[in-house]
Amino acid sequence: MAGGEGGEAPLEFTPTWIVAAVCSIIVFISLFVERFLHYLGKALKKKNQKPLFEALQKVKEELMLLGFISLLLTVFQGAIQKICIPEGWTKRMLPCKEEELEAATTEHVSSAFFASVLSGGRRLLSESGFGEEHCKRKGKVPLLSLEAIHQLHIFIFVLAITHVIFSVLTMLLGGARIRQWKHWEDSIQKETIGDAPKKITHVHQFEFIKDRFKGIGKDSLIHGWLHSFVKQFYGSVTKSDYTTMRLGFIMTHCRGNPKFDFHRYMVRAIEADFKKVVGISWYLWIFVVIFLLLNVNGWHTYFWIAFVPLLLLLAVGTKLEHVITQLAHEVAEKHSAIQGDLIVQPSDDHFWFHRPRIVLYLIHFILFQNAFEIAFFFWILTTYGFDSCIMDHAGFIIPRLAIGVIIQLLCSYSTLPLYAIVTQMGSSFKKAIFDEHVQEGLVGWARKVKRRKGTKMDNGVAGSSHSSAAPYVKIEMQKLVGQKEEGKSGDANTDTQ
């Protein structure tokens, strides 16, 4: 093909200065993003923010996956075009009716700014319709057109980027809400523990019981669930809730350290969970595929599916509030009066299937689903325009956007902070309870125990190794925690001197 015949010029007939300029721009942008992420990671490591650094590594993995998907779509577009199917198969389960599709191809041109970027370059992947001619000779049509491949390519990219942005936004807003509780922790830390006798208080005089206990019986059970549902919208966590759950955690997991910084532990734990939230797991991709399958004209799938994350979010928030209510009921039903402070008993039995971590998976799905809704909307808007048949009627669009905003705000300011504190009411604690050097020491000793166990098994004394491993780890953990406490007290004495 000669460059002046009006067709698309191949690379061999493209001026070298154009090729060099375009390559330079692409390489510059790529290096800029790569260096930005690199220096951001160095800054997080310098500030000892290991959980956030691991979350950044997760983002890099998602970007690498996107690049690989892009490469596959580009490399195999010719092979996909050569897959031919009967034309009748393409008449079923269409997102738009055929008459609407014909009208769109003749009169629909997106006027949005991003349309020139996302849609205007769709011919970059084209190969002059070779696949169409190949299938037409067989009396069939290609499995997927080149234009559809490119649009799918763009959609996957927009979806992943939107999910990362929304996850970061949720963690920032939720983290800001959690940090507002810091003054509660500071006021508790300032309180002195004296040897004065502990007074006996009627259980219903505690503010925590007043707010959470709703009586005994079937009516109180229904009232408790309704109160938990409404409570997530205002004052989801009060100071009495924080103080009581903090004391319950300390008395269960670190009784010997009443001055344990519960707030710092909670922030470290939520930062560690952020690595899970920001990623796109395999089951989320399955959801995307199912949605694309069910997005059939007339089914209004895009509208109805918007209620899924909203209902899940309300269910999660209600459940977390009800866990606090259950803690209050346990105490109020067992005791009429309490000597000293009110202490609740953390337990996995309060959570779905006795697994507090299920809540994190649900929040992960909710955030992804909400990001999917927003990404799909803007992708349709910039690719096909507001009047596209896939966009559906305006009466369906406005509620979807309103639901997306509600989910984002409710999850950030209520559900995520609730998750951060209520999931600490399980039977076990997270590794964030230890500082970084303590965690590294425990991992090192665990490896030593594993090697020692393997050596004993080789010598034929595997039976005794199992019984000696657990005490060894416990002894080393106690030594390490003891050294940490001594170091803190030594620093405190130095400061006073």
C-alpha positions as CSV (number, residue, x, y, z in Angstrom):
1,M,0.0,0.0,0.0
2,A,1.4,3.4,-0.9
3,G,1.1,6.2,1.5
4,G,-0.8,8.4,-0.9
5,E,-3.7,6.2,-1.9
6,G,-6.0,7.4,0.9
7,G,-5.8,4.1,2.9
8,E,-4.3,3.7,6.3
9,A,-0.5,3.8,5.9
10,P,1.5,0.9,7.5
11,L,4.6,1.5,9.6
12,E,6.9,1.1,6.6
13,F,5.3,4.1,4.9
14,T,5.1,6.3,8.1
15,P,7.7,9.1,8.5
16,T,10.4,8.1,11.0
17,W,10.1,11.4,12.9
18,I,6.4,10.5,13.6
19,V,7.3,7.0,14.8
20,A,10.1,8.4,17.0
21,A,8.0,11.1,18.5
22,V,5.1,8.8,19.3
23,C,7.4,6.2,20.9
24,S,9.1,9.0,22.9
25,I,5.9,10.2,24.3
26,I,4.7,6.7,25.3
27,V,8.0,5.8,26.9
28,F,8.1,9.1,28.8
29,I,4.6,8.6,30.2
30,S,5.4,5.0,31.1
31,L,8.7,5.9,32.8
32,F,7.1,8.8,34.7
33,V,4.3,6.6,36.1
34,E,6.9,3.8,37.0
35,R,9.2,6.3,38.7
36,F,6.3,7.9,40.6
37,L,5.2,4.5,42.0
38,H,8.9,3.7,42.8
39,Y,9.5,6.8,44.8
40,L,6.0,6.5,46.5
41,G,7.1,3.0,47.6
42,K,10.4,4.3,49.0
43,A,8.5,7.0,50.9
44,L,6.2,4.5,52.4
45,K,9.1,2.2,53.4
46,K,10.9,5.2,54.9
47,K,7.9,6.1,57.0
48,N,7.6,2.4,58.1
49,Q,4.3,2.0,56.4
50,K,4.7,-1.6,55.4
51,P,1.0,-2.5,54.9
52,L,0.5,0.5,52.6
53,F,3.7,-0.4,50.7
54,E,2.3,-4.0,50.2
55,A,-0.9,-2.4,49.0
56,L,1.1,-0.4,46.5
57,Q,2.8,-3.6,45.3
58,K,-0.7,-5.0,44.8
59,V,-1.6,-2.1,42.6
60,K,1.5,-2.7,40.5
61,E,0.4,-6.3,40.1
62,E,-3.0,-5.2,38.8
63,L,-1.3,-2.8,36.4
64,M,0.9,-5.7,35.2
65,L,-2.2,-7.9,34.7
66,L,-3.9,-5.1,32.7
67,G,-0.8,-4.9,30.5
68,F,-0.9,-8.6,30.0
69,I,-4.6,-8.5,29.1
70,S,-3.9,-5.7,26.7
71,L,-1.1,-7.6,25.1
72,L,-3.3,-10.7,24.7
73,L,-6.1,-8.7,23.1
74,T,-3.7,-7.1,20.7
75,V,-1.8,-10.2,19.7
76,F,-4.8,-12.5,19.3
77,Q,-7.2,-10.1,17.7
78,G,-6.4,-11.6,14.3
79,A,-7.0,-15.1,15.6
80,I,-10.3,-14.0,17.2
81,Q,-11.4,-12.4,13.9
82,K,-10.8,-15.7,12.1
83,I,-13.2,-17.5,14.4
84,C,-16.4,-17.6,12.4
85,I,-19.9,-18.4,13.7
86,P,-23.4,-18.5,12.0
87,E,-25.0,-15.1,11.6
88,G,-28.1,-16.3,13.5
89,W,-26.1,-16.7,16.6
90,T,-25.4,-13.0,16.7
91,K,-29.2,-12.2,16.8
92,R,-29.7,-13.6,20.4
93,M,-29.0,-11.9,23.7
94,L,-28.2,-8.5,22.3
95,P,-27.6,-5.5,24.6
96,C,-29.4,-3.3,22.0
97,K,-32.1,-4.1,19.4
98,E,-30.9,-4.3,15.8
99,E,-32.9,-1.2,14.7
100,E,-31.3,0.8,17.5
101,L,-27.9,-0.5,16.5
102,E,-28.4,0.6,12.9
103,A,-29.6,4.1,14.0
104,A,-26.6,4.4,16.3
105,T,-24.1,3.6,13.5
106,T,-25.6,6.3,11.2
107,E,-26.4,9.1,13.6
108,H,-24.6,8.5,16.9
109,V,-21.2,10.3,17.3
110,S,-20.1,11.0,20.8
111,S,-19.4,14.7,21.5
112,A,-17.6,14.0,24.7
113,F,-13.9,15.0,25.0
114,F,-12.8,11.5,26.0
115,A,-14.6,9.9,23.1
116,S,-11.8,11.1,20.8
117,V,-9.3,9.3,23.1
118,L,-11.2,6.1,23.9
119,S,-13.3,5.6,20.8
120,G,-11.7,7.7,18.1
121,G,-8.6,5.4,18.1
122,R,-10.4,2.2,17.7
123,R,-9.0,1.7,14.2
124,L,-5.5,1.4,15.7
125,L,-6.2,-2.3,16.2
126,S,-7.9,-2.8,12.8
127,E,-6.4,-4.8,10.0
128,S,-8.6,-3.6,7.1
129,G,-11.4,-6.0,7.9
130,F,-9.5,-9.1,6.9
131,G,-11.5,-11.2,9.4
132,E,-14.8,-10.1,8.0
133,E,-13.9,-11.0,4.5
134,H,-12.5,-14.4,5.7
135,C,-15.8,-15.3,7.4
136,K,-18.0,-13.7,4.6
137,R,-16.5,-16.2,2.2
138,K,-17.8,-19.0,4.4
139,G,-21.2,-17.4,4.8
140,K,-20.6,-16.6,8.4
141,V,-19.6,-13.6,10.6
142,P,-16.6,-13.1,12.9
143,L,-17.0,-14.1,16.6
144,L,-16.0,-10.5,17.7
145,S,-15.4,-7.5,15.6
146,L,-12.2,-5.5,15.9
147,E,-14.1,-2.5,17.1
148,A,-15.8,-4.6,19.8
149,I,-12.4,-6.0,20.9
150,H,-10.9,-2.5,21.2
151,Q,-14.0,-1.3,23.2
152,L,-13.7,-4.3,25.5
153,H,-10.0,-3.6,25.9
154,I,-10.8,-0.1,27.1
155,F,-13.6,-1.2,29.4
156,I,-11.4,-3.6,31.3
157,F,-8.7,-0.9,31.7
158,V,-11.2,1.7,32.9
159,L,-12.8,-0.8,35.4
160,A,-9.5,-1.7,37.0
161,I,-8.3,1.9,37.4
162,T,-11.7,3.0,38.8
163,H,-11.7,0.2,41.3
164,V,-8.2,1.2,42.6
165,I,-9.2,4.8,42.8
166,F,-12.4,4.1,44.6
167,S,-10.7,1.7,47.0
168,V,-8.0,4.3,47.9
169,L,-10.7,7.0,48.3
170,T,-12.7,4.7,50.7
171,M,-9.6,3.9,52.8
172,L,-8.6,7.6,53.0
173,L,-12.1,8.7,54.1
174,G,-12.6,5.8,56.4
175,G,-9.1,6.2,57.8
176,A,-9.9,9.9,58.5
177,R,-13.0,8.8,60.4
178,I,-11.0,6.2,62.4
179,R,-8.4,8.7,63.3
180,Q,-11.0,10.9,64.9
181,W,-11.2,8.3,67.6
182,K,-7.6,9.0,68.6
183,H,-8.6,11.5,71.2
184,W,-10.7,8.8,73.0
185,E,-7.6,6.6,73.1
186,D,-5.5,9.5,74.4
187,S,-8.0,10.3,77.2
188,I,-8.1,6.6,78.3
189,Q,-4.3,6.5,78.3
190,K,-4.1,9.6,80.6
191,E,-6.3,8.0,83.2
192,T,-4.3,6.7,86.1
193,I,-4.9,3.2,87.5
194,G,-4.9,3.5,91.3
195,D,-5.3,0.9,94.1
196,A,-8.7,2.3,95.1
197,P,-11.4,-0.3,95.7
198,K,-13.6,-0.9,92.7
199,K,-17.2,0.1,93.3
200,I,-20.2,-2.0,92.5
201,T,-22.4,-0.6,89.7
202,H,-25.8,-1.8,88.5
203,V,-25.3,-3.2,85.0
204,H,-28.0,-0.9,83.5
205,Q,-26.2,2.2,84.8
206,F,-23.4,1.7,82.3
207,E,-23.8,3.9,79.2
208,F,-22.9,1.0,76.9
209,I,-25.7,-1.1,78.3
210,K,-28.2,1.8,78.1
211,D,-27.5,2.4,74.5
212,R,-27.3,-1.3,73.3
213,F,-29.4,-3.5,75.6
214,K,-33.0,-3.8,74.4
215,G,-34.5,-6.2,76.8
216,I,-35.1,-10.0,76.6
217,G,-37.5,-11.9,74.4
218,K,-38.7,-12.1,70.8
219,D,-39.8,-8.5,70.6
220,S,-36.5,-7.3,72.0
221,L,-34.7,-9.4,69.3
222,I,-36.6,-7.7,66.5
223,H,-36.1,-4.3,68.2
224,G,-32.4,-5.0,68.5
225,W,-32.0,-5.8,64.8
226,L,-34.0,-2.7,63.8
227,H,-31.9,-0.5,66.1
228,S,-28.8,-2.0,64.6
229,F,-30.0,-1.2,61.1
230,V,-30.8,2.5,62.0
231,K,-27.7,2.9,64.2
232,Q,-25.3,2.5,61.2
233,F,-26.5,5.8,59.7
234,Y,-25.7,8.0,62.8
235,G,-23.2,7.6,65.6
236,S,-22.3,4.1,64.5
237,V,-19.5,4.0,67.2
238,T,-19.7,6.0,70.4
239,K,-17.1,6.6,73.0
240,S,-18.7,4.1,75.3
241,D,-18.7,1.5,72.5
242,Y,-15.0,2.2,71.9
243,T,-14.0,2.1,75.5
244,T,-15.9,-1.1,76.2
245,M,-14.6,-3.0,73.2
246,R,-11.1,-1.8,73.8
247,L,-11.2,-3.1,77.3
248,G,-12.7,-6.4,76.2
249,F,-9.9,-6.9,73.7
250,I,-7.1,-6.0,76.1
251,M,-8.5,-8.3,78.9
252,T,-8.8,-11.2,76.4
253,H,-5.6,-10.9,74.4
254,C,-3.1,-8.7,76.4
255,R,-4.3,-8.7,80.0
256,G,-0.8,-7.8,81.3
257,N,-0.7,-4.5,79.4
258,P,-3.7,-2.3,80.3
259,K,-2.0,0.7,78.6
260,F,-2.0,-1.1,75.2
261,D,-2.5,1.3,72.3
262,F,-5.7,-0.2,70.9
263,H,-6.2,2.6,68.4
264,R,-2.7,2.2,66.9
265,Y,-3.3,-1.6,66.6
266,M,-6.6,-1.0,64.9
267,V,-5.1,1.4,62.3
268,R,-2.3,-1.0,61.5
269,A,-4.8,-3.9,61.1
270,I,-7.0,-1.9,58.7
271,E,-3.9,-0.8,56.7
272,A,-2.9,-4.5,56.4
273,D,-6.4,-5.4,55.1
274,F,-6.2,-2.6,52.5
275,K,-3.9,-4.9,50.5
276,K,-6.8,-7.3,50.1
277,V,-9.4,-4.6,49.3
278,V,-7.4,-2.8,46.5
279,G,-6.8,-6.0,44.5
280,I,-9.1,-7.6,41.9
281,S,-9.6,-11.3,42.9
282,W,-10.6,-14.1,40.5
283,Y,-14.2,-14.1,41.8
284,L,-14.6,-10.5,41.0
285,W,-13.7,-11.2,37.4
286,I,-16.3,-13.9,37.4
287,F,-18.8,-11.3,38.4
288,V,-17.8,-9.1,35.5
289,V,-18.3,-12.0,33.0
290,I,-21.7,-12.8,34.5
291,F,-22.8,-9.2,34.2
292,L,-21.6,-9.0,30.6
293,L,-23.6,-12.2,29.8
294,L,-26.8,-10.9,31.4
295,N,-26.7,-7.4,30.0
296,V,-29.5,-8.2,27.6
297,N,-31.8,-5.6,26.1
298,G,-35.0,-5.3,28.0
299,W,-33.7,-7.0,31.2
300,H,-32.4,-3.7,32.7
301,T,-29.6,-5.7,34.3
302,Y,-27.5,-2.6,34.8
303,F,-30.3,-1.0,36.9
304,W,-31.2,-4.0,39.1
305,I,-27.6,-5.0,39.8
306,A,-27.0,-1.6,41.3
307,F,-29.1,-2.7,44.3
308,V,-26.8,-5.6,45.0
309,P,-23.9,-3.7,46.7
310,L,-26.4,-1.4,48.5
311,L,-28.3,-4.3,50.0
312,L,-25.0,-6.1,50.9
313,L,-23.6,-2.9,52.5
314,L,-26.8,-2.4,54.6
315,A,-26.6,-6.0,55.7
316,V,-23.0,-5.8,56.6
317,G,-23.5,-2.5,58.6
318,T,-26.5,-4.0,60.4
319,K,-24.6,-7.1,61.3
320,L,-21.6,-5.2,62.7
321,E,-23.8,-3.0,64.8
322,H,-25.7,-6.1,66.0
323,V,-22.4,-7.7,67.1
324,I,-22.0,-4.8,69.5
325,T,-25.6,-5.3,70.6
326,Q,-24.9,-9.0,71.3
327,L,-21.9,-8.1,73.4
328,A,-24.1,-5.8,75.6
329,H,-26.8,-8.5,75.8
330,E,-24.3,-11.2,77.0
331,V,-23.3,-9.0,79.9
332,A,-26.7,-7.7,80.8
333,E,-28.3,-11.2,80.8
334,K,-25.6,-12.7,83.0
335,H,-25.1,-10.0,85.6
336,S,-27.3,-7.6,87.5
337,A,-24.3,-5.7,89.0
338,I,-20.6,-5.5,88.2
339,Q,-17.7,-4.6,90.4
340,G,-15.3,-2.4,88.5
341,D,-15.3,-1.8,84.8
342,L,-17.7,-3.4,82.3
343,I,-15.8,-6.2,80.4
344,V,-17.2,-7.9,77.3
345,Q,-16.1,-11.2,75.9
346,P,-14.9,-11.3,72.3
347,S,-15.9,-14.4,70.3
348,D,-16.1,-15.6,66.7
349,D,-19.6,-16.9,67.5
350,H,-21.0,-13.4,66.9
351,F,-20.0,-13.4,63.2
352,W,-21.4,-15.1,60.1
353,F,-20.2,-18.7,60.0
354,H,-17.9,-17.9,63.0
355,R,-15.5,-16.1,60.6
356,P,-15.0,-12.3,61.1
357,R,-12.9,-12.2,57.9
358,I,-16.0,-12.9,55.8
359,V,-17.0,-9.2,56.4
360,L,-13.8,-8.1,54.6
361,Y,-14.6,-10.2,51.5
362,L,-18.1,-8.7,51.4
363,I,-16.7,-5.1,51.7
364,H,-14.2,-6.0,48.9
365,F,-17.0,-7.2,46.7
366,I,-19.2,-4.1,47.5
367,L,-16.4,-1.7,46.6
368,F,-15.6,-3.5,43.4
369,Q,-19.3,-3.7,42.4
370,N,-19.7,0.1,43.1
371,A,-16.6,0.9,41.1
372,F,-17.9,-1.4,38.3
373,E,-21.2,0.6,38.2
374,I,-19.4,3.9,37.9
375,A,-16.8,2.7,35.4
376,F,-19.5,1.1,33.2
377,F,-21.4,4.4,33.2
378,F,-18.5,6.6,32.2
379,W,-17.3,4.0,29.7
380,I,-20.7,4.0,28.0
381,L,-20.9,7.8,28.2
382,T,-17.6,8.4,26.5
383,T,-17.8,5.6,24.0
384,Y,-21.4,5.7,22.9
385,G,-22.9,8.8,24.4
386,F,-25.7,9.6,26.8
387,D,-28.4,8.5,24.4
388,S,-27.0,5.0,23.8
389,C,-29.5,2.1,24.1
390,I,-27.0,0.5,26.6
391,M,-27.2,3.5,28.8
392,D,-31.0,2.9,29.1
393,H,-33.6,5.5,30.1
394,A,-32.7,8.6,32.2
395,G,-35.1,7.3,34.9
396,F,-32.7,4.3,35.4
397,I,-29.5,6.4,35.2
398,I,-30.1,8.9,38.0
399,P,-31.0,6.3,40.7
400,R,-27.9,4.3,39.7
401,L,-25.6,7.3,40.2
402,A,-27.3,8.2,43.4
403,I,-26.9,4.7,44.8
404,G,-23.2,4.8,43.8
405,V,-22.7,8.0,45.8
406,I,-24.6,6.6,48.8
407,I,-22.6,3.4,48.8
408,Q,-19.3,5.3,48.7
409,L,-20.2,7.7,51.6
410,L,-21.8,5.1,53.8
411,C,-19.0,2.6,53.3
412,S,-16.3,5.2,54.0
413,Y,-17.8,6.9,57.0
414,S,-19.8,4.1,58.7
415,T,-19.2,0.5,57.5
416,L,-15.4,0.6,57.2
417,P,-14.8,2.2,60.6
418,L,-17.3,-0.3,62.1
419,Y,-15.4,-3.2,60.4
420,A,-12.1,-1.8,61.8
421,I,-13.2,-2.0,65.5
422,V,-15.9,-4.7,65.5
423,T,-13.9,-7.4,63.8
424,Q,-11.4,-7.1,66.7
425,M,-14.1,-8.7,68.8
426,G,-13.3,-12.1,67.4
427,S,-11.6,-15.0,69.3
428,S,-8.1,-14.2,67.9
429,F,-6.0,-11.2,67.2
430,K,-4.2,-10.1,64.1
431,K,-0.4,-10.0,63.6
432,A,-0.6,-6.2,63.6
433,I,-0.7,-6.4,67.4
434,F,3.1,-6.7,67.2
435,D,5.5,-4.1,65.8
436,E,7.4,-4.8,62.7
437,H,10.6,-6.0,64.4
438,V,8.6,-8.2,66.7
439,Q,6.8,-9.8,63.7
440,E,10.1,-10.4,61.9
441,G,11.5,-12.0,65.1
442,L,8.6,-14.3,65.4
443,V,8.8,-15.3,61.8
444,G,12.5,-16.1,62.2
445,W,11.9,-18.2,65.3
446,A,9.1,-20.0,63.5
447,R,11.5,-20.9,60.7
448,K,14.0,-22.2,63.3
449,V,11.4,-24.4,64.9
450,K,10.4,-25.7,61.5
451,R,14.1,-26.5,60.7
452,R,14.5,-28.1,64.1
453,K,11.4,-30.2,63.6
454,G,12.6,-31.4,60.2
455,T,16.0,-32.4,61.8
456,K,14.3,-34.4,64.5
457,M,12.1,-36.1,62.0
458,D,15.2,-37.1,60.0
459,N,16.6,-38.6,63.3
460,G,13.4,-40.6,63.9
461,V,12.1,-38.5,66.8
462,A,9.3,-36.7,65.1
463,G,6.9,-37.4,68.0
464,S,8.7,-35.3,70.5
465,S,9.3,-32.4,68.2
466,H,5.6,-31.5,67.9
467,S,5.3,-31.2,71.7
468,S,8.4,-29.1,72.0
469,A,7.7,-26.7,69.1
470,A,4.7,-24.8,70.7
471,P,6.4,-24.1,74.1
472,Y,9.5,-22.9,72.3
473,V,7.6,-20.4,70.2
474,K,5.6,-19.2,73.3
475,I,8.8,-18.8,75.3
476,E,10.5,-16.8,72.5
477,M,7.4,-14.7,72.0
478,Q,7.3,-13.8,75.8
479,K,11.0,-12.9,75.7
480,L,10.5,-10.7,72.7
481,V,7.5,-8.9,74.1
482,G,9.3,-8.6,77.4
483,Q,12.3,-7.0,75.7
484,K,9.9,-4.6,73.9
485,E,8.2,-3.6,77.2
486,E,11.6,-3.1,78.9
487,G,12.8,-1.0,76.1
488,K,9.7,1.2,76.4
489,S,10.1,1.6,80.1
490,G,13.8,2.3,79.7
491,D,13.0,5.0,77.2
492,A,10.5,6.5,79.6
493,N,13.0,6.5,82.5
494,T,15.6,8.2,80.3
495,D,13.1,10.9,79.3
496,T,12.2,11.6,83.0
497,Q,15.8,11.9,83.9
